[in-house]
Every structure is written in structure tokens, then in C-alpha cells.
Amino acid sequence: MTKKYWYVILTYVLMQLSGFIGFPILMALGVERGDIVGYWTFVSFTIGLLIVCFILRDEWKEGDFRGETASVPTTILWTVLGFPMALFGQGIAAQIQLKLFGIQPGSENTQEIMAFVTATPIMIFAITIAGPILEEIIFRKIIFGSLYKRFNFAVGLIVSSLLFAVVHNDFKHLLIYFVMGGIFAFLYVKTNRIIVPIIAHVAMNSFVVIVQYVFREDIEEMIKQMEEMQNTLPNLISFFL
């Protein structure tokens, strides 16, 4: 791993920990407590993205692996396919979790993030643009890419996808993040262009935010109705028995 890559990882870690400094600053500036997380997430992710792009400014033109990068038509094809692949993979992983472990769809981590987004919509940029770009650079370009070139695809995929899943701090849905990490890694290797998994990741996050933000009340009502049905069904069964 090159020195530049370590600088990028250090930037990402400092960005994640920057709230210890940023939160008190925003509080001192009079920002309301409920808005602090959203505003600082936007600030820290934006600054982090600019720094990382500057560090890697000479690495965007060429592929990272041996062989040529995918042609423009092939790149466009996999870019278009990337989002439905990620969506399908997430759905399959969610069903596996439900059938094998009884884990219901719906992430508490996502709900918490959307609560902050609702309070401070400017945070949407961090969630849909800056965050996915930084994560693809860290987990696919640097971690997966380095392991893939040194070992093989399987080692790179397993390690990078596990780290990608763990960083999201949503261990109940670890499989979903792992599967998505694997799909993004596949897109990266298939095209030898980091922009392809970046676009797929941006599209995936944007889709989730749009659905949760625009249809938030409908989703909450649907969940409430499902919970009521689950509570009512046993009573009906016991009544007829």
C-alpha cells in the first residue's frame, strides 16, 4: 500500500472522529443541538472528500489492475447494471436474514440517519454523494485493490466487505452490507474503473434516501399496520381455537 493511500485512510479516520472537535464548535456558534450532527456530517464529509480527491489527483485516469480498463460502452453497460444489481443483492440478503435468523427488513442505522436528514436536509449531500465516493475509494480502491493485487479476488472481497459492513455499525444487517460490498468489488474488477462502483453506490444511497425521505410517513404507517396485525393475529387464532 502506497504512502498516499495511508494518507487517505488517515483522512477518513480523522473525518469520522472529527465530531469531538466539530460538535463543540457548532454548539458555541449557537447551532441547535438537534441540528449539530447533520451540519457537521455535511462539513466533515465535504472537507474529507476534497482532501482525498487532492491526494489522489494523479490516479483518476488509469485503471488500478493489470490489463486495460473497460471500453466506454462496456463501462456504461456495467454502470447501468450496477444499481439494479446492488438493489437485487440487498433484497436477497434481506430475505436470507429473515428466513434464517428472523431479522426483519429495515435498518435502525438507516432510520437514525434519516431522522438527522429530516432535521437538516443539507446532510443529504454527505449521505448520497460524499459518503459513497469516500467509501468506494477506501474500501474498494485502496483496501480491496491492495489485497486483490497481492492475494486474490476472494481475499480482497471478504476482508474489504467485512470492514465495509463493520464500519456501518449495524451488525444485525451485516450480511446486507457484506453482499453490497461484494457487488461493488465485482463491478470494480469487471471494468477496472472505480467510477462504476461509485455511481452504483451513489444511486443506491440516493434511492434509499428518496424513498425514506419522500415516503417516510407512508412507510411508518405501513410498519405500524404490520405491527398491529402481528399483535392481532394470535388473538384471533386463540379465539377460534
CORCORFEN-V68858 format. One record per backbone hydrogen bond with DSSP energy under -0.5 kcal/mol. NH is the residue of the N-H (numbers start at 0). CO is the residue of the C=O. E is the energy in kcal/mol with one decimal. If there is no record, write none. Layout:
nh;co;e
NH;CO;E
NH;CO;E
//
This chain:
nh;co;e
5;1;-1.5
6;2;-1.9
7;3;-2.0
8;4;-2.5
9;5;-2.5
10;6;-2.3
11;7;-2.3
12;8;-2.5
13;9;-2.6
14;10;-2.2
15;11;-2.0
16;12;-1.6
17;13;-0.8
17;14;-0.6
19;16;-1.6
20;17;-1.4
21;17;-3.2
22;18;-2.4
24;20;-1.4
25;21;-2.4
26;22;-2.4
27;23;-2.3
28;24;-1.4
29;26;-1.3
30;25;-2.5
34;31;-1.7
35;31;-0.8
35;32;-0.7
36;32;-0.5
38;34;-2.4
39;35;-2.7
40;36;-2.3
41;37;-1.9
42;38;-2.3
43;39;-3.1
44;40;-2.3
45;41;-2.0
46;42;-2.4
47;43;-2.6
48;44;-2.5
49;45;-2.1
50;46;-2.3
51;47;-2.5
52;48;-2.6
53;49;-1.7
54;50;-2.4
55;51;-2.2
56;53;-1.3
58;55;-2.2
69;190;-2.8
74;70;-2.9
75;71;-2.6
76;72;-2.3
77;73;-2.4
78;74;-2.0
79;75;-2.4
80;76;-2.2
81;77;-1.5
82;78;-0.7
83;79;-0.6
84;80;-2.2
85;81;-2.3
86;82;-2.6
87;83;-2.7
88;84;-2.8
89;85;-2.3
90;86;-2.0
91;87;-2.5
92;88;-2.4
93;89;-2.3
94;90;-2.0
95;91;-2.3
96;92;-2.4
97;93;-2.0
98;94;-2.8
99;95;-2.6
100;96;-1.7
101;96;-0.6
101;97;-0.9
102;96;-1.8
103;101;-0.6
110;106;-2.2
111;107;-2.4
112;108;-2.2
113;109;-2.6
114;110;-1.5
115;111;-1.5
116;112;-2.4
117;113;-2.4
118;114;-1.5
119;115;-2.7
122;119;-2.3
123;120;-2.2
124;121;-1.2
125;122;-0.5
126;122;-1.9
127;123;-2.8
128;124;-2.1
129;124;-1.9
130;125;-2.6
132;128;-1.9
133;129;-2.5
134;130;-2.7
135;131;-2.3
136;132;-2.0
137;133;-2.6
138;134;-2.9
139;134;-0.6
139;135;-1.2
140;135;-2.6
141;136;-1.9
142;137;-2.6
143;138;-1.6
144;139;-2.2
145;141;-2.1
146;142;-2.1
147;143;-3.1
148;144;-2.0
149;145;-1.5
150;146;-3.2
155;151;-2.1
156;152;-2.9
157;153;-2.7
158;154;-2.3
159;155;-2.1
160;156;-2.4
161;157;-2.1
162;158;-2.3
163;159;-2.3
164;160;-2.2
165;161;-2.8
166;162;-2.5
167;163;-0.8
167;164;-0.5
168;165;-2.0
169;164;-0.7
172;169;-1.6
173;170;-1.3
176;172;-1.6
177;173;-2.3
178;174;-2.7
179;175;-2.2
180;176;-2.4
181;177;-2.1
182;178;-2.2
183;179;-2.4
184;180;-2.0
185;181;-2.2
186;182;-2.3
187;183;-1.9
188;184;-2.4
189;185;-2.7
190;186;-1.5
191;187;-2.5
192;187;-0.6
195;192;-1.3
196;192;-0.6
197;193;-1.7
198;194;-2.4
199;195;-2.1
200;196;-2.5
201;197;-2.8
202;198;-2.7
203;199;-2.2
204;200;-2.5
205;201;-2.5
206;202;-2.3
207;203;-2.1
208;204;-2.5
209;205;-2.7
210;206;-2.5
211;207;-2.7
212;208;-3.1
213;209;-2.7
214;209;-0.5
214;210;-1.8
218;214;-2.5
219;215;-2.5
220;216;-2.1
221;217;-2.2
222;218;-2.6
223;219;-2.2
224;220;-2.3
225;221;-2.3
226;222;-2.4
227;223;-2.1
228;224;-2.3
229;225;-2.3
230;226;-1.8
231;227;-2.0
232;228;-2.7
233;229;-0.8
234;230;-0.6
235;231;-2.1
236;232;-2.3
237;233;-2.4
238;234;-1.8
239;235;-2.0
240;236;-1.9
//
